[in-house]
Amino acid sequence: MATPENTRVINPEFAFYGPMGFDAGAVIGNRLLAFFAQEGHEPYPGARTEYRGWILDIVEEVWNRSEKRFLELWRENIVGDAYESSLFTDRASCEELILEQRRYLHRLFHDSLGFAGVKMIRRILGLAHVEELEAILDPDLKARCEPKALRVGRLLVIKAESFAKISEVTAAAREEYSDNEG
């Protein structure tokens, strides 16, 4: 649901308490699937190059803005059993908290990438296919798009920890696309 002032996402299908990386991974994985599907919707080769780039820009922007906002909220609201504000009153403990926040986000990033990869693989090989790929009418063209997405999905599952930042993920997607162009 979107208005000029606000956007709300409602999807009760996967509503549950669970790892935060699941949601971030779903967003990343679905956008990467859209990236790889674009070749199948081009009226001529290269027609959607700019749009593909925009999709990857969105992947980076979503992660980077989410990470920034998460840290802002954590710094503004130091509460809870593990991070009680009274524990962080001197410089050394404040610096340690900052390091822990970064470590946490690093783990969250890798979890998110793993979930993104699983999402990509599931949406191609599982029962709930992604419309961007399903709408490709030419079976040969679809057969060129899907393996690229599957290779990146596999990479995100198996080597999530090899990525230090989201721009490395989008670079891997670009590389997979350009290395395996029709």
C-alpha positions in Angstrom: 0.0 0.0 0.0 1.6 3.3 -1.1 0.6 6.9 -0.8 2.7 9.9 -1.7 3.6 10.2 2.0 4.0 6.6 3.2 4.5 3.0 2.1 3.3 0.0 4.0 4.1 -3.6 3.1 1.6 -6.2 4.2 2.3 -9.9 3.5 0.8 -12.3 6.0 2.1 -15.3 4.1 5.5 -15.2 5.8 4.5 -13.3 9.0 6.5 -14.8 11.9 9.0 -14.0 14.5 12.3 -15.1 13.2 15.7 -14.1 12.0 15.9 -10.5 10.8 18.0 -11.6 7.8 15.0 -13.4 6.4 13.2 -10.1 5.5 16.2 -8.3 4.3 17.2 -11.4 2.3 13.8 -11.6 0.7 14.1 -8.0 -0.5 17.6 -8.5 -1.9 16.8 -11.9 -3.5 13.6 -10.7 -5.2 15.4 -7.6 -6.6 18.2 -9.8 -7.9 15.7 -12.0 -9.6 14.2 -9.0 -11.2 17.6 -7.9 -12.4 18.3 -11.3 -14.1 14.8 -11.4 -15.7 15.2 -8.2 -17.6 17.0 -9.8 -20.5 13.9 -11.8 -21.1 11.7 -8.7 -21.5 13.9 -6.6 -23.8 12.5 -5.8 -27.2 16.2 -5.7 -28.4 19.5 -6.6 -26.7 20.5 -3.9 -24.2 17.1 -2.1 -24.1 16.9 -2.5 -20.4 20.5 -1.9 -19.4 19.7 1.3 -17.6 16.7 -0.3 -15.8 18.9 -3.3 -14.7 21.4 -0.8 -13.3 18.6 1.0 -11.4 17.4 -2.4 -9.9 20.9 -3.0 -8.5 21.1 0.6 -7.3 17.9 -0.1 -5.3 19.4 -3.2 -3.8 22.4 -1.2 -2.6 20.2 1.7 -1.4 17.8 -0.5 0.5 20.6 -2.2 2.4 22.7 0.9 3.0 19.8 3.0 4.3 18.5 0.1 6.4 21.9 -0.4 8.0 22.3 3.3 8.7 18.8 3.6 10.2 19.3 0.5 12.3 22.4 1.9 13.8 20.8 5.3 14.4 17.9 3.6 16.3 20.2 1.4 18.3 22.3 4.4 19.3 19.3 6.4 20.3 17.7 3.5 22.2 20.4 1.7 24.2 18.0 -0.5 26.2 17.6 -4.2 27.0 19.3 -6.9 29.0 22.5 -7.0 26.9 22.8 -3.3 26.1 21.6 -1.5 29.2 22.7 2.2 28.8 24.2 2.2 32.3 26.8 -0.2 31.1 28.1 2.3 28.5 29.0 5.4 30.3 32.8 5.7 29.7 34.6 6.1 26.4 36.1 2.5 26.3 32.7 0.9 26.8 31.1 3.2 24.3 33.7 2.2 21.7 33.2 -1.4 22.5 29.4 -1.0 21.9 30.1 0.6 18.5 32.3 -2.4 17.7 29.6 -4.8 18.8 27.0 -3.0 16.7 29.3 -3.3 13.7 29.9 -7.0 14.4 26.1 -7.6 14.7 25.4 -5.8 11.4 28.1 -7.8 9.8 26.5 -11.1 10.9 23.1 -9.7 9.9 24.4 -8.9 6.4 25.7 -12.4 5.9 22.5 -13.9 7.2 20.6 -11.7 4.8 22.7 -12.8 1.9 22.2 -16.4 2.7 18.4 -15.9 2.8 18.6 -13.9 -0.4 20.3 -16.8 -2.1 17.8 -19.4 -0.8 15.0 -17.1 -1.9 16.4 -16.9 -5.4 16.8 -20.6 -5.7 13.4 -21.4 -4.2 11.6 -18.9 -6.6 13.1 -20.7 -9.6 13.2 -24.3 -8.6 10.4 -24.4 -6.0 6.6 -24.1 -6.5 6.2 -20.4 -6.0 7.9 -19.0 -9.1 8.7 -15.3 -9.6 6.5 -13.6 -12.2 9.4 -11.7 -13.8 10.9 -15.0 -15.0 7.6 -16.8 -15.5 6.4 -14.1 -17.9 9.4 -14.7 -20.3 7.6 -16.4 -23.2 10.6 -17.6 -25.1 11.8 -20.8 -23.4 15.4 -20.4 -24.7 15.6 -16.9 -23.4 14.1 -18.0 -20.1 16.7 -20.8 -20.0 19.5 -18.2 -20.3 18.1 -16.0 -17.5 17.4 -18.5 -14.9 20.9 -20.2 -14.6 22.5 -16.8 -14.1 20.2 -16.1 -11.1 20.7 -19.6 -9.8 24.5 -19.2 -9.9 24.3 -15.9 -7.9 21.8 -17.5 -5.5 24.2 -20.4 -4.9 27.1 -18.0 -4.4 25.1 -16.1 -1.8 24.3 -19.3 0.1 27.7 -20.9 0.0 29.9 -17.8 0.1 27.9 -15.2 1.9 30.7 -14.4 4.3 33.1 -13.6 1.4 31.1 -10.4 0.8 32.0 -7.3 3.0 29.5 -4.9 1.5 26.4 -4.8 -0.6 28.2 -3.3 -3.6 30.2 -6.5 -3.8 27.0 -8.4 -4.2 25.7 -6.2 -7.0 29.1 -6.4 -8.6 28.9 -10.2 -8.6 25.4 -10.0 -10.2 26.7 -7.6 -12.9 29.7 -9.9 -13.5 27.5 -13.0 -13.8 25.2 -11.2 -16.2 28.0 -9.9 -18.4 30.1 -13.1 -18.3 27.1 -15.1 -19.5 25.3 -12.8 -21.9 23.2 -14.5 -24.5 
